[in-house]
Amino acid sequence: MAVPKKKTSKGKRNQRHAVWKAKAGQAAQKALSLGKSILSGRAQGFVYPLDENEDEEN
């Protein structure tokens, strides 16, 4: 089992945490943007299956 040789400093830990948080924010922003483009009908290159029931009803 791998064991760290030295204790990680608080600064390094906080830096890793900040990077992780920033990635989450960017992913959320991208997902929101994609959702808006799909709802507006301007999505390019995003394919999603339509239910057959929806096509029959319309």
C-alpha positions as CSV (number, residue, x, y, z in Angstrom):
1,M,0.0,0.0,0.0
2,A,1.3,3.4,-0.9
3,V,2.2,5.7,2.0
4,P,3.1,9.4,1.6
5,K,6.7,10.2,2.7
6,K,5.9,13.6,4.1
7,K,2.9,15.4,5.4
8,T,1.2,17.6,2.8
9,S,1.2,21.3,3.7
10,K,-2.1,23.1,4.3
11,G,-1.3,25.4,1.4
12,K,-0.9,22.5,-1.0
13,R,-4.1,20.9,0.3
14,N,-6.0,24.2,-0.1
15,Q,-4.6,24.6,-3.6
16,R,-5.9,21.2,-4.7
17,H,-9.3,21.9,-3.1
18,A,-9.5,25.2,-5.0
19,V,-8.7,23.5,-8.3
20,W,-11.4,20.8,-7.6
21,K,-14.0,23.5,-6.8
22,A,-13.1,25.5,-9.9
23,K,-13.6,22.4,-12.1
24,A,-17.0,21.8,-10.6
25,G,-18.0,25.4,-11.4
26,Q,-16.8,25.2,-15.0
27,A,-18.7,21.9,-15.5
28,A,-21.9,23.4,-14.1
29,Q,-21.6,26.4,-16.3
30,K,-21.0,24.2,-19.4
31,A,-24.0,22.0,-18.5
32,L,-26.3,25.0,-18.1
33,S,-25.1,26.4,-21.4
34,L,-25.8,23.1,-23.1
35,G,-29.2,22.8,-21.6
36,K,-30.1,26.3,-22.7
37,S,-29.0,25.6,-26.3
38,I,-31.0,22.4,-26.4
39,L,-34.1,24.1,-25.2
40,S,-33.7,26.9,-27.7
41,G,-33.1,24.4,-30.5
42,R,-29.7,25.8,-31.4
43,A,-27.6,22.8,-30.2
44,Q,-24.9,21.8,-32.7
45,G,-23.5,18.3,-32.5
46,F,-25.5,17.2,-29.6
47,V,-27.7,14.1,-30.3
48,Y,-30.2,12.8,-27.9
49,P,-32.9,10.2,-28.4
50,L,-36.5,11.2,-28.7
51,D,-39.2,8.9,-27.3
52,E,-41.4,7.3,-29.9
53,N,-44.5,8.1,-27.8
54,E,-43.8,11.9,-28.1
55,D,-43.6,11.6,-31.9
56,E,-47.0,9.8,-32.1
57,E,-48.7,12.3,-29.9
58,N,-47.6,15.3,-31.9
